[in-house]
Amino acid sequence: MIALLAHVGGGIDGLWDGLVHPFTGLDHVLAMVTVGVVAMTMARPFAAPGVFLGGMAVGGALGIAGVSAPGAEMAIALSVVALAVVLIAGPRLGSSSVFALVGAAGLAHGHAHGAEAPSAVHPLIYIAGFVLATAALHLSGVGLGTMVRHRTPARATLGGLVLGAGAGLTLGII
């Protein structure tokens, strides 16, 4: 779980750290890119990233407020697994189920970011940075999603890779 341990603590300071942070952990990259890919399998493609960002905002506010989240790192790792399952299931999974899982993933990731923000010299600028970076990762997933959305075997293979990585993160072997 080395990649996951980077969440809380460490000296963070403003926009650059906020922009860089989502790219520094495999959990973040996998979750956020996968949300973009999932978005392209849905009738309303930009709803899933919006739900993730909304969940992230709520989680971030809870983290900033000091609300404790025992098992937050495990929740983040499990969010990667859940998003992989959503990707593999594709359009067979109902929108409300997809949005619930995507929102919960955003909540978990947002809490981790929010819990870090108070240690930043400029927490609001830090938050703006990680929101922008998250949106960029979602957009990269949208690009990938346009290539695999109608190719069920390719989408399932990609989902399987994310699932394997998520399982590795959950078990602490990645």
C-alpha positions in Angstrom: 0.0 0.0 0.0 2.9 2.3 -0.5 1.1 4.3 -3.2 -1.9 4.8 -0.9 0.2 6.0 2.0 0.9 9.3 0.3 -2.5 10.7 1.1 -2.4 12.3 4.5 0.5 14.2 5.7 3.6 15.6 4.0 4.2 19.3 3.2 1.8 20.5 0.6 1.7 24.0 -0.6 -0.7 25.4 -3.1 -1.6 25.0 -6.7 1.3 23.0 -8.0 1.0 20.3 -5.2 -2.8 20.1 -5.9 -2.2 19.7 -9.6 0.5 17.0 -9.1 -1.0 15.0 -6.3 -3.7 13.1 -8.4 -0.9 11.9 -10.7 1.3 10.6 -8.0 -0.8 7.6 -6.8 -1.8 4.7 -8.9 -5.1 4.6 -7.0 -6.0 8.2 -8.1 -4.9 7.7 -11.7 -6.8 4.4 -12.1 -10.0 5.7 -10.4 -10.2 9.0 -12.3 -9.3 7.7 -15.7 -11.8 4.8 -15.2 -14.5 7.3 -14.4 -13.9 9.0 -17.8 -14.0 5.6 -19.6 -17.2 4.7 -17.7 -18.7 8.0 -18.7 -18.4 7.1 -22.4 -20.5 4.0 -21.9 -23.4 6.0 -20.6 -26.2 7.8 -22.3 -25.2 11.1 -20.6 -21.4 10.9 -20.8 -20.4 13.8 -18.6 -22.8 12.9 -15.8 -20.4 10.4 -14.2 -17.4 12.8 -13.9 -19.8 15.4 -12.5 -21.0 12.9 -9.9 -17.4 12.0 -9.1 -16.5 15.7 -8.7 -19.6 16.3 -6.6 -18.7 13.4 -4.3 -15.1 14.6 -4.2 -16.3 18.1 -3.1 -18.4 16.7 -0.3 -15.6 14.4 0.8 -13.2 17.2 0.6 -15.4 19.4 2.8 -15.7 16.6 5.3 -11.9 16.1 5.3 -11.3 19.8 5.8 -13.8 19.9 8.6 -11.8 17.2 10.3 -14.4 14.5 10.0 -12.7 11.2 10.7 -12.9 8.4 8.0 -11.5 5.2 9.5 -10.4 2.9 6.7 -10.2 5.8 4.2 -7.2 4.3 2.4 -9.0 0.9 2.1 -12.1 2.7 0.8 -10.0 4.4 -1.9 -8.5 1.1 -3.0 -11.9 -0.5 -3.0 -13.2 2.4 -5.1 -10.8 1.3 -7.8 -12.2 -2.2 -7.6 -15.8 -0.9 -7.7 -15.1 1.3 -10.7 -13.5 -1.6 -12.5 -16.7 -3.6 -11.9 -18.7 -0.8 -13.3 -16.5 -0.7 -16.4 -16.8 -4.4 -16.9 -20.5 -4.4 -16.5 -20.9 -1.6 -18.9 -24.3 -0.4 -19.9 -26.0 -3.5 -18.2 -25.6 -1.7 -14.9 -28.3 0.9 -14.2 -27.4 4.6 -14.1 -28.4 4.9 -10.5 -26.0 2.1 -9.5 -23.2 3.6 -11.5 -23.8 7.0 -10.0 -23.9 5.6 -6.5 -20.6 3.8 -7.0 -18.9 6.8 -8.8 -20.2 9.2 -6.1 -18.9 7.0 -3.3 -15.5 6.8 -5.0 -15.4 10.6 -5.3 -16.3 10.9 -1.7 -13.5 8.6 -0.6 -10.9 10.4 -2.8 -12.2 13.8 -1.9 -11.9 13.1 1.8 -8.3 12.1 1.4 -7.6 15.4 -0.4 -9.6 17.5 2.0 -7.8 15.9 5.0 -4.6 17.1 3.5 -5.8 20.6 2.5 -5.6 22.2 6.0 -1.8 21.6 6.1 -1.4 23.4 2.8 -0.3 27.0 3.0 -3.1 27.9 0.6 -5.7 25.2 0.9 -8.2 26.6 -1.5 -5.6 26.9 -4.2 -4.5 23.4 -3.4 -8.1 22.2 -3.8 -8.4 24.1 -7.1 -5.3 22.3 -8.3 -6.5 18.8 -7.5 -9.9 19.5 -9.0 -8.3 20.6 -12.2 -6.0 17.6 -12.3 -8.9 15.3 -11.6 -10.9 16.8 -14.5 -7.8 16.3 -16.7 -7.6 12.6 -15.7 -11.4 12.2 -16.4 -10.8 13.8 -19.8 -8.0 11.3 -20.6 -10.4 8.5 -19.6 -13.1 10.0 -21.9 -10.5 9.8 -24.8 -9.8 6.2 -24.0 -13.5 5.5 -23.5 -14.3 6.8 -27.0 -12.0 4.0 -28.3 -13.5 1.1 -26.2 -17.1 2.1 -25.6 -18.6 0.0 -28.4 -15.9 -2.7 -28.1 -17.1 -4.9 -25.3 -14.1 -7.2 -25.3 -11.7 -4.2 -25.2 -13.7 -2.5 -22.4 -13.9 -5.8 -20.4 -10.1 -6.3 -20.8 -9.4 -2.8 -19.7 -11.8 -3.3 -16.8 -10.0 -6.5 -15.9 -6.7 -4.7 -15.8 -8.1 -2.0 -13.5 -9.7 -4.7 -11.4 -6.4 -6.6 -11.0 -4.6 -3.4 -10.0 -7.4 -2.5 -7.6 -7.2 -5.9 -6.0 -3.4 -5.4 -5.7 -3.9 -2.0 -4.1 -6.5 -3.5 -1.7 -4.3 -6.4 -0.7 -1.3 -4.1 -0.3 0.9 -5.8 -3.0 1.0 -2.8 -5.3 
